[in-house]
Amino acid sequence: MSASDWGQLVLLGALWGGSFFFAHIAVAEIPPLALVLYRVSIAALVLHVWLRLRNISFAPAIARSASFLGLALLNNIIPFSLIFSGQTEIGAGLASVLYATTPLWTVLVANLLTADEKLSASKLAGVALGITGAAIMIGPGLFANLGGPTWAKLAIIGAAISYAFAAVFAKRFRDMKPVVVAAGQLSASAIVMVPIVLLLYHPSEIVSTNISIWLSIGTLAIVTTAFAFILYFNLIASAGATNASLVTLLVPASAIILSTAFLGERLEPYEFLGLALIVSSLVVVDGRLLRWRRRIDARKKP
């Protein structure tokens, strides 16, 4: 991974860390499936405006509409629905740790379905280290929420597995601009979700008069979805599915850092330990430091 890849990874982790916060606010009044519709439709609209302003054609996405439907299901509709539903019953801490298992599933799925991202000891070790760090960062708050229903926990795990398949599936769009890929999957998601939401809910059930709810939905859709997915698909094209999935290890860390910066909360010692393990996991998976050390050792040999 290049320095640019790492920069995008960290930024994406910060954005998706914030998405759990905004979703937690919105799902208090908006049903999960309706929130999925708002998130994908607003984000799709923003991206289409952006495409128009930049004079970028959306035609390539239309020509591959069937593939985009598959991506929409794996990367938006299924995981968003499962995460929002799970968050109605379990705490954000536990949800983010279960979500942070995505790289483990991605390593396994990529090993099975790709020829260029095979399993390695360093990848497995790095992912395990990162998951451990994410769990430590949640600390006591994690164990306080372990009493949630099993279905809610399985929902978040299901979302993580869906993201793993999506990361590998998205590699087929490497020849397209990331913003077109993002607009294509979100547009397909909106088309699917509109009839589902209209069928399941009365309009009064999906509308709120609370301004903070709509601000949260807007931020969730525009910043942590539209902009974030442009970064995500660019990262997949540049660094591969497995490396891109490492962003989920940063989500719990970014959530705590953001709360420290903007809410005046203080990092505890165990949270620093978790951060250190997550950073170490990224170094292990990247492998650059290990290769550098091997080159030095090779030069020292007579």
VOBA-1610 file (N, C-alpha, C; in pm, whole numbers, padded with zeros to 5 digits, always signed):
BEGIN
Met+00084-00120+00000Met+00000+00000+00000Met+00087+00124+00000Ser+00048+00221-00081Ser+00123+00346-00090Ser+00083+00440+00024Ala+00157+00551+00035Ala+00123+00650+00138Ala-00017+00706+00114Ser-00053+00723-00013Ser-00187+00771-00047Ser-00294+00672-00003Asp-00267+00542-00025Asp-00361+00438+00018Asp-00384+00444+00169Trp-00275+00458+00244Trp-00286+00463+00390Trp-00363+00587+00434Gly-00339+00699+00368Gly-00411+00820+00402Gly-00561+00804+00379Gln-00597+00744+00266Gln-00739+00720+00237Gln-00800+00622+00335Leu-00722+00521+00374Leu-00770+00421+00470Leu-00804+00485+00604Val-00714+00571+00653Val-00736+00637+00782Val-00857+00731+00774Leu-00867+00808+00666Leu-00980+00899+00650Leu-01111+00822+00642Leu-01111+00712+00568Leu-01231+00631+00555Leu-01272+00571+00689Gly-01172+00529+00768Gly-01201+00476+00901Gly-01268+00580+00989Ala-01221+00704+00979Ala-01280+00813+01058Ala-01425+00839+01015Leu-01450+00837+00884Leu-01584+00863+00834Leu-01681+00753+00875Trp-01640+00628+00857Trp-01730+00518+00891Trp-01742+00498+01043Gly-01643+00544+01118Gly-01657+00544+01263Gly-01768+00639+01305Gly-01774+00754+01238Gly-01879+00850+01266Gly-02017+00801+01223Ser-02022+00711+01124Ser-02152+00664+01076Ser-02229+00588+01184Phe-02158+00516+01271Phe-02226+00446+01380Phe-02294+00545+01474Phe-02228+00658+01498Phe-02283+00760+01586Phe-02411+00820+01527Phe-02405+00861+01399Phe-02521+00922+01336Phe-02635+00823+01318Ala-02601+00698+01287Ala-02705+00596+01273Ala-02773+00570+01407His-02696+00573+01516His-02753+00552+01650His-02857+00658+01682Ile-02831+00782+01640Ile-02927+00891+01664Ile-03052+00871+01577Ala-03031+00844+01448Ala-03143+00837+01354Ala-03234+00718+01377Val-03176+00602+01413Val-03257+00481+01426Val-03347+00487+01547Ala-03328+00585+01634Ala-03416+00602+01750Ala-03557+00640+01707Glu-03571+00704+01591Glu-03703+00746+01544Glu-03739+00694+01405Ile-03639+00656+01327Ile-03663+00610+01191Ile-03644+00459+01184Pro-03740+00382+01130Pro-03723+00237+01118Pro-03599+00203+01036Pro-03532+00091+01069Pro-03407+00056+01001Pro-03413+00055+00849Leu-03514-00008+00790Leu-03521-00015+00644Leu-03547+00122+00581Ala-03625+00205+00650Ala-03648+00341+00600Ala-03519+00421+00607Leu-03440+00398+00712Leu-03311+00468+00724Leu-03217+00425+00612Val-03222+00298+00576Val-03142+00250+00462Val-03182+00327+00336Leu-03312+00342+00313Leu-03359+00414+00195Leu-03311+00559+00195Tyr-03326+00627+00306Tyr-03280+00766+00314Tyr-03130+00775+00287Arg-03056+00684+00347Arg-02910+00689+00333Arg-02867+00672+00188Val-02920+00569+00121Val-02873+00540-00015Val-02931+00638-00117Ser-03056+00681-00099Ser-03117+00769-00199Ser-03057+00909-00195Ile-03036+00964-00075Ile-02974+01096-00064Ile-02832+01093-00117Ala-02758+00987-00079Ala-02620+00974-00126Ala-02614+00960-00277Ala-02707+00882-00335Ala-02710+00866-00480Ala-02738+00999-00549Leu-02832+01075-00496Leu-02866+01206-00555Leu-02745+01299-00553Val-02674+01301-00441Val-02555+01387-00429Val-02450+01347-00531Leu-02430+01218-00549Leu-02327+01171-00643Leu-02366+01199-00788His-02495+01191-00819His-02538+01224-00956His-02519+01372-00985Val-02543+01456-00887Val-02516+01600-00904Val-02367+01622-00928Trp-02285+01550-00850Trp-02140+01561-00865Trp-02094+01516-01004Leu-02150+01405-01052Leu-02116+01357-01185Leu-02152+01461-01291Arg-02268+01523-01273Arg-02312+01624-01370Arg-02219+01745-01368Leu-02181+01789-01248Leu-02093+01906-01236Leu-01955+01878-01295Arg-01909+01755-01282Arg-01777+01718-01333Arg-01782+01667-01477Asn-01903+01663-01534Asn-01922+01616-01672Asn-01870+01473-01690Ile-01901+01387-01592Ile-01863+01246-01596Ile-01985+01164-01634Ser-01973+01079-01733Ser-02086+01000-01783Ser-02122+00886-01686Phe-02253+00868-01668Phe-02303+00757-01586Phe-02338+00637-01674Ala-02323+00650-01805Ala-02361+00546-01900Ala-02292+00412-01873Pro-02162+00411-01837Pro-02097+00281-01811Pro-02166+00201-01701Ala-02222+00269-01601Ala-02292+00199-01494Ala-02424+00141-01543Ile-02494+00216-01628Ile-02621+00168-01682Ile-02599+00043-01766Ala-02489+00040-01839Ala-02458-00075-01924Ala-02431-00201-01843Arg-02397-00185-01717Arg-02367-00300-01631Arg-02461-00302-01510Ser-02588-00275-01537Ser-02688-00261-01429Ser-02704-00388-01347Ala-02694-00505-01410Ala-02711-00631-01337Ala-02599-00649-01235Ser-02477-00616-01274Ser-02365-00627-01181Ser-02380-00528-01067Phe-02429-00409-01096Phe-02448-00309-00991Phe-02559-00348-00894Leu-02657-00421-00942Leu-02761-00472-00852Leu-02699-00568-00751Gly-02608-00654-00798Gly-02539-00745-00708Gly-02455-00671-00606Leu-02384-00569-00651Leu-02301-00490-00560Leu-02388-00415-00459Ala-02502-00364-00506Ala-02593-00292-00416Ala-02643-00383-00304Leu-02677-00506-00339Leu-02725-00600-00238Leu-02617-00632-00136Leu-02495-00660-00185Leu-02387-00703-00096Leu-02326-00589-00014Asn-02321-00470-00073Asn-02247-00361-00009Asn-02335-00255+00056Asn-02465-00255+00027Asn-02556-00155+00084Asn-02678-00217+00151Ile-02763-00277+00070Ile-02894-00319+00119Ile-02885-00420+00232Ile-02810-00528+00211Ile-02801-00632+00316Ile-02727-00581+00439Pro-02604-00528+00426Pro-02532-00487+00549Pro-02595-00369+00621Phe-02642-00267+00547Phe-02706-00153+00613Phe-02828-00198+00692Ser-02911-00284+00630Ser-03032-00331+00697Ser-02998-00411+00823Leu-02898-00496+00813Leu-02859-00578+00928Leu-02799-00495+01040Ile-02713-00399+01004Ile-02649-00316+01106Ile-02751-00228+01177Phe-02836-00161+01101Phe-02936-00073+01163Phe-03033-00153+01250Ser-03070-00272+01205Ser-03159-00356+01285Ser-03089-00401+01412Gly-02963-00443+01400Gly-02888-00487+01517Gly-02869-00376+01618Gln-02849-00253+01569Gln-02827-00140+01659Gln-02951-00100+01737Thr-03065-00153+01703Thr-03185-00126+01782Thr-03185-00207+01911Glu-03096-00310+01918Glu-03097-00399+02034Glu-02966-00408+02110Ile-02854-00381+02045Ile-02725-00394+02113Ile-02650-00262+02109Gly-02553-00248+02200Gly-02477-00126+02210Gly-02384-00104+02093Ala-02346+00021+02073Ala-02257+00056+01962Ala-02120-00009+01978Gly-02075-00025+02103Gly-01944-00085+02128Gly-01937-00227+02076Leu-02031-00309+02117Leu-02035-00447+02071Leu-02055-00454+01921Ala-02142-00369+01868Ala-02169-00368+01723Ala-02041-00337+01645Ser-01962-00241+01692Ser-01842-00203+01618Ser-01735-00311+01623Val-01728-00386+01735Val-01631-00496+01742Val-01672-00609+01648Leu-01799-00643+01646Leu-01846-00747+01554Leu-01826-00704+01409Tyr-01850-00577+01382Tyr-01827-00521+01249Tyr-01679-00527+01210Ala-01593-00512+01310Ala-01448-00510+01285Ala-01393-00647+01248Thr-01478-00751+01245Thr-01432-00882+01198Thr-01431-00890+01046Thr-01476-00785+00978Thr-01484-00786+00832Thr-01353-00827+00763Pro-01236-00774+00805Pro-01113-00816+00737Pro-01087-00965+00745Leu-01125-01028+00857Leu-01105-01173+00870Leu-01188-01246+00765Trp-01315-01208+00751Trp-01400-01272+00651Trp-01350-01240+00510Thr-01299-01117+00490Thr-01250-01078+00357Thr-01128-01158+00317Val-01037-01181+00413Val-00919-01263+00386Val-00962-01403+00342Leu-01060-01460+00411Leu-01106-01595+00379Leu-01177-01598+00244Val-01266-01501+00220Val-01340-01497+00093Val-01245-01471-00024Ala-01152-01376-00006Ala-01056-01345-00112Ala-00968-01466-00143Asn-00933-01542-00040Asn-00852-01662-00061Asn-00926-01764-00146Leu-01058-01773-00127Leu-01138-01870-00200Leu-01171-01825-00342Leu-01193-01695-00360Leu-01250-01647-00486Leu-01155-01568-00576Thr-01037-01537-00529Thr-00944-01460-00611Thr-00813-01535-00631Ala-00739-01493-00734Ala-00611-01556-00761Ala-00494-01472-00711Asp-00520-01343-00679Asp-00410-01254-00644Asp-00411-01210-00497Glu-00503-01262-00416Glu-00508-01224-00275Glu-00521-01350-00188Lys-00421-01436-00198Lys-00424-01561-00126Lys-00386-01542+00021Leu-00428-01639+00101Leu-00407-01635+00245Leu-00258-01641+00278Ser-00216-01564+00378Ser-00078-01569+00426Ser-00078-01560+00577Ala+00030-01604+00637Ala+00040-01602+00783Ala+00035-01459+00835Ser+00099-01366+00763Ser+00102-01228+00809Ser-00037-01165+00805Lys-00116-01199+00703Lys-00251-01144+00694Lys-00337-01194+00810Leu-00330-01325+00836Leu-00409-01380+00946Leu-00366-01322+01080Ala-00235-01312+01100Ala-00184-01259+01227Ala-00225-01113+01243Gly-00214-01036+01135Gly-00250-00895+01143Gly-00397-00874+01172Val-00484-00951+01106Val-00627-00938+01130Val-00662-00975+01273Ala-00605-01085+01322Ala-00633-01127+01460Ala-00588-01021+01559Leu-00473-00961+01533Leu-00421-00855+01620Leu-00513-00734+01619Gly-00562-00699+01501Gly-00652-00584+01490Gly-00785-00605+01559Ile-00842-00724+01547Ile-00968-00755+01614Ile-00950-00750+01765Thr-00836-00802+01812Thr-00808-00796+01956Thr-00798-00652+02003Gly-00731-00569+01924Gly-00718-00428+01961Gly-00852-00358+01964Ala-00938-00389+01866Ala-01072-00328+01864Ala-01152-00368+01987Ala-01143-00495+02026Ala-01216-00543+02144Ala-01165-00476+02271Ile-01033-00459+02282Ile-00975-00395+02401Ile-01019-00250+02410Met-01027-00182+02296Met-01066-00041+02298Met-01206-00021+02354Ile-01294-00115+02327Ile-01430-00105+02378Ile-01431-00129+02528Gly-01342-00218+02574Gly-01320-00240+02717Gly-01446-00277+02794Pro-01461-00218+02912Pro-01574-00252+02999Pro-01709-00229+02932Gly-01718-00130+02845Gly-01844-00103+02778Gly-01890-00219+02692Leu-01795-00295+02637Leu-01830-00410+02556Leu-01902-00514+02640Phe-01842-00549+02754Phe-01898-00655+02836Phe-02030-00614+02901Ala-02051-00485+02916Ala-02178-00438+02973Ala-02293-00460+02876Asn-02262-00481+02748Asn-02366-00495+02646Asn-02375-00636+02588Leu-02308-00732+02653Leu-02308-00867+02599Leu-02442-00937+02616Gly-02533-00878+02691Gly-02661-00943+02716Gly-02764-00924+02607Gly-02727-00863+02497Gly-02822-00840+02388Gly-02865-00970+02324Pro-02974-00966+02248Pro-03025-01088+02184Pro-02928-01144+02081Thr-02928-01275+02068Thr-02837-01342+01976Thr-02859-01297+01832Trp-02987-01277+01793Trp-03014-01242+01655Trp-02948-01109+01616Ala-02942-01014+01714Ala-02883-00884+01684Ala-02732-00897+01659Lys-02667-00982+01739Lys-02523-01005+01720Lys-02497-01074+01586Leu-02581-01173+01555Leu-02564-01243+01428Leu-02592-01150+01310Ala-02678-01052+01330Ala-02707-00955+01223Ala-02581-00876+01187Ile-02506-00831+01288Ile-02384-00754+01261Ile-02279-00844+01196Ile-02267-00968+01244Ile-02174-01063+01181Ile-02214-01087+01036Gly-02344-01100+01012Gly-02393-01119+00875Gly-02356-01001+00787Ala-02364-00880+00842Ala-02325-00761+00767Ala-02176-00764+00733Ala-02094-00807+00829Ala-01950-00816+00806Ala-01918-00916+00694Ile-01988-01029+00693Ile-01967-01129+00588Ile-02012-01076+00452Ser-02124-01002+00452Ser-02172-00943+00327Ser-02071-00843+00272Tyr-02013-00761+00361Tyr-01910-00667+00318Tyr-01789-00739+00260Ala-01755-00855+00316Ala-01641-00930+00266Ala-01663-00973+00121Phe-01782-01028+00093Phe-01814-01067-00044Phe-01819-00944-00135Ala-01871-00832-00083Ala-01880-00710-00163Ala-01743-00659-00202Ala-01647-00666-00109Ala-01512-00617-00138Ala-01448-00693-00252Val-01470-00825-00255Val-01416-00907-00363Val-01494-00883-00492Phe-01627-00874-00482Phe-01712-00851-00599Phe-01680-00718-00665Ala-01646-00618-00584Ala-01621-00483-00635Ala-01495-00475-00721Lys-01410-00576-00714Lys-01287-00573-00795Lys-01317-00573-00945Arg-01435-00620-00983Arg-01469-00624-01125Arg-01498-00486-01183Phe-01505-00385-01096Phe-01532-00249-01141Phe-01404-00163-01143Arg-01289-00226-01141Arg-01162-00152-01138Arg-01143-00062-01259Asp-01209-00097-01369Asp-01192-00020-01492Asp-01279+00105-01495Met-01360+00127-01393Met-01451+00241-01388Met-01405+00341-01283Lys-01443+00466-01302Lys-01411+00569-01204Lys-01481+00538-01072Pro-01410+00554-00958Pro-01471+00524-00827Pro-01602+00596-00803Val-01614+00721-00848Val-01738+00796-00825Val-01854+00736-00904Val-01826+00680-01022Val-01930+00614-01101Val-01974+00485-01034Val-01877+00410-00981Val-01910+00286-00910Val-01996+00317-00788Ala-01957+00418-00711Ala-02034+00456-00592Ala-02175+00499-00630Ala-02188+00582-00734Ala-02320+00627-00778Ala-02403+00510-00830Gly-02340+00418-00900Gly-02411+00303-00955Gly-02470+00213-00848Gln-02389+00179-00746Gln-02440+00089-00642Gln-02546+00157-00557Leu-02529+00286-00528Leu-02626+00357-00445Leu-02757+00380-00520Ser-02749+00405-00651Ser-02870+00422-00732Ser-02948+00291-00737Ala-02878+00180-00757Ala-02944+00049-00760Ala-03007+00019-00624Ser-02939+00056-00518Ser-02991+00033-00383Ser-03120+00112-00360Ala-03120+00238-00404Ala-03239+00322-00388Ala-03358+00265-00465Ile-03334+00219-00587Ile-03441+00162-00670Ile-03503+00040-00602Val-03420-00041-00540Val-03470-00161-00471Val-03545-00125-00344Met-03494-00027-00269Met-03550+00004-00137Met-03681+00082-00143Val-03704+00160-00247Val-03826+00242-00254Val-03953+00156-00242Pro-03972+00054-00326Pro-04096-00026-00313Pro-04104-00103-00181Ile-03988-00146-00129Ile-03988-00220-00002Ile-04039-00132+00111Val-03987-00011+00120Val-04027+00081+00227Val-04172+00124+00211Leu-04216+00154+00088Leu-04354+00195+00065Leu-04452+00083+00099Leu-04409-00040+00081Leu-04494-00155+00109Leu-04504-00182+00259Leu-04394-00160+00331Leu-04389-00197+00473Leu-04435-00088+00568Tyr-04421+00039+00529Tyr-04447+00148+00624Tyr-04549+00248+00572His-04624+00304+00666His-04709+00418+00636His-04621+00542+00636Pro-04648+00641+00551Pro-04563+00761+00547Pro-04539+00825+00683Ser-04638+00821+00771Ser-04621+00883+00904Ser-04517+00812+00987Glu-04486+00686+00954Glu-04390+00608+01031Glu-04245+00640+00994Ile-04225+00701+00879Ile-04088+00723+00832Ile-04051+00871+00824Val-04135+00956+00884Val-04109+01100+00884Val-04096+01147+01028Ser-03994+01229+01053Ser-03971+01283+01186Ser-03975+01436+01182Thr-04019+01495+01291Thr-04019+01642+01302Thr-03897+01692+01378Asn-03812+01599+01418Asn-03692+01632+01495Asn-03579+01671+01399Ile-03532+01796+01408Ile-03428+01845+01318Ile-03297+01770+01335Ser-03266+01726+01457Ser-03141+01653+01480Ser-03141+01519+01408Ile-03259+01459+01393Ile-03270+01333+01320Ile-03233+01354+01173Trp-03287+01461+01113Trp-03259+01487+00972Trp-03115+01532+00948Leu-03058+01603+01044Leu-02916+01640+01033Leu-02830+01515+01037Ser-02867+01422+01124Ser-02793+01296+01134Ser-02806+01215+01006Ile-02929+01210+00951Ile-02951+01137+00825Ile-02872+01201+00712Gly-02874+01333+00705Gly-02800+01403+00600Gly-02651+01379+00607Thr-02595+01385+00728Thr-02452+01359+00745Thr-02419+01215+00714Leu-02506+01124+00758Leu-02487+00981+00732Leu-02485+00954+00582Ala-02574+01019+00508Ala-02585+00995+00364Ala-02477+01063+00282Ile-02452+01191+00311Ile-02362+01269+00226Ile-02214+01245+00260Val-02182+01253+00389Val-02041+01246+00429Val-01994+01102+00445Thr-02070+01023+00524Thr-02022+00887+00555Thr-02067+00783+00454Thr-02140+00825+00351Thr-02180+00729+00246Thr-02132+00775+00109Ala-02183+00887+00058Ala-02146+00932-00077Ala-01995+00953-00089Phe-01941+01039-00004Phe-01798+01067-00011Phe-01715+00946+00030Ala-01760+00875+00133Ala-01683+00761+00183Ala-01672+00649+00081Phe-01779+00624+00005Phe-01773+00516-00094Phe-01683+00551-00212Ile-01670+00678-00244Ile-01573+00717-00348Ile-01433+00677-00302Leu-01401+00708-00177Leu-01272+00668-00121Leu-01256+00517-00122Tyr-01362+00447-00081Tyr-01357+00302-00067Tyr-01327+00232-00199Phe-01399+00269-00305Phe-01378+00202-00434Phe-01243+00241-00495Asn-01199+00362-00469Asn-01067+00402-00514Asn-00960+00319-00445Leu-00984+00291-00316Leu-00889+00212-00237Leu-00885+00067-00284Ile-01002+00010-00317Ile-01007-00127-00368Ile-00930-00137-00499Ala-00951-00039-00587Ala-00882-00041-00717Ala-00732-00027-00700Ser-00690+00049-00600Ser-00548+00076-00581Ser-00477-00027-00494Ala-00543-00071-00386Ala-00474-00155-00286Ala-00530-00295-00273Gly-00643-00326-00334Gly-00701-00459-00325Gly-00808-00470-00219Ala-00889-00576-00229Ala-01003-00594-00140Ala-00962-00616+00005Thr-00860-00699+00026Thr-00818-00731+00163Thr-00767-00606+00233Asn-00680-00531+00168Asn-00627-00409+00230Asn-00736-00307+00254Ala-00830-00295+00160Ala-00940-00199+00178Ala-01027-00236+00297Ser-01044-00367+00322Ser-01129-00411+00432Ser-01068-00381+00568Leu-00939-00346+00572Leu-00874-00311+00700Leu-00937-00187+00762Val-01011-00111+00683Val-01076+00009+00735Val-01166-00024+00853Thr-01225-00144+00853Thr-01317-00179+00961Thr-01246-00193+01095Leu-01115-00217+01092Leu-01038-00222+01216Leu-01021-00083+01277Leu-01028+00018+01192Leu-01009+00155+01239Leu-01138+00219+01292Val-01252+00158+01260Val-01380+00219+01296Val-01397+00237+01446Pro-01376+00131+01530Pro-01389+00154+01674Pro-01290+00257+01726Ala-01168+00255+01673Ala-01067+00351+01716Ala-01108+00493+01680Ser-01156+00512+01557Ser-01193+00647+01515Ser-01312+00699+01594Ala-01404+00611+01630Ala-01520+00654+01708Ala-01476+00711+01843Ile-01380+00646+01907Ile-01332+00692+02038Ile-01251+00820+02022Ile-01169+00828+01920Ile-01089+00949+01897Ile-01180+01069+01869Leu-01284+01048+01789Leu-01377+01157+01759Leu-01449+01204+01885Ser-01489+01111+01971Ser-01558+01150+02094Ser-01464+01224+02188Thr-01335+01188+02184Thr-01236+01257+02267Thr-01216+01400+02216Ala-01211+01416+02084Ala-01183+01547+02025Ala-01302+01642+02036Phe-01423+01590+02017Phe-01540+01678+02007Phe-01633+01675+02128Leu-01622+01572+02210Leu-01711+01562+02326Leu-01637+01575+02459Gly-01505+01595+02452Gly-01428+01615+02574Gly-01403+01488+02653Glu-01427+01371+02592Glu-01402+01247+02664Glu-01253+01215+02664Arg-01211+01134+02763Arg-01069+01106+02781Arg-01039+00961+02750Leu-00930+00939+02676Leu-00888+00803+02647Leu-00831+00736+02771Glu-00878+00615+02798Glu-00828+00537+02911Glu-00705+00458+02867Pro-00624+00410+02964Pro-00504+00333+02928Pro-00533+00214+02838Tyr-00644+00141+02864Tyr-00673+00024+02782Tyr-00707+00066+02638Glu-00759+00188+02621Glu-00790+00236+02487Glu-00662+00268+02410Phe-00562+00321+02478Phe-00432+00341+02414Phe-00372+00208+02372Leu-00388+00105+02458Leu-00338-00028+02424Leu-00408-00082+02301Gly-00540-00064+02295Gly-00614-00109+02178Gly-00570-00039+02052Leu-00549+00093+02061Leu-00500+00169+01945Leu-00365+00117+01898Ala-00277+00087+01994Ala-00144+00037+01959Ala-00154-00097+01886Leu-00244-00184+01932Leu-00261-00314+01867Leu-00317-00299+01726Ile-00411-00206+01708Ile-00468-00184+01575Ile-00363-00131+01478Val-00283-00035+01525Val-00174+00016+01440Val-00077-00095+01406Ser-00044-00179+01505Ser+00047-00291+01482Ser-00011-00388+01380Ser-00142-00411+01389Ser-00205-00505+01295Ser-00193-00456+01151Leu-00208-00326+01130Leu-00196-00270+00996Leu-00053-00284+00944Val+00044-00267+01033Val+00184-00282+00995Val+00213-00426+00955Val+00157-00521+01032Val+00180-00663+01004Val+00119-00703+00870Val-00004-00661+00845Val-00071-00696+00720Val+00000-00632+00600Asp+00042-00507+00616Asp+00112-00438+00509Asp+00242-00508+00472Gly+00315-00558+00573Gly+00436-00636+00549Gly+00559-00556+00510Arg+00544-00424+00493Arg+00655-00343+00445Arg+00770-00339+00546Leu+00736-00325+00674Leu+00839-00319+00778Leu+00916-00449+00786Leu+00843-00563+00774Leu+00908-00693+00779Leu+01002-00711+00660Arg+00958-00669+00540Arg+01047-00680+00422Arg+01169-00592+00437Trp+01150-00473+00495Trp+01264-00382+00518Trp+01363-00444+00614Arg+01312-00509+00721Arg+01400-00574+00817Arg+01476-00690+00753Arg+01410-00766+00667Arg+01476-00878+00600Arg+01587-00830+00508Arg+01565-00718+00440Arg+01669-00664+00352Arg+01791-00622+00433Ile+01768-00561+00549Ile+01879-00520+00635Ile+01957-00641+00683Asp+01882-00745+00727Asp+01948-00868+00774Asp+02028-00933+00663Ala+01974-00931+00539Ala+02044-00992+00426Ala+02173-00919+00395Arg+02174-00787+00412Arg+02295-00709+00386Arg+02403-00735+00490Lys+02359-00772+00611Lys+02455-00795+00718Lys+02528-00929+00705Lys+02464-01022+00631Lys+02525-01153+00617Lys+02650-01145+00529Pro+02754-01219+00569Pro+02879-01217+00491Pro+02862-01285+00355
//
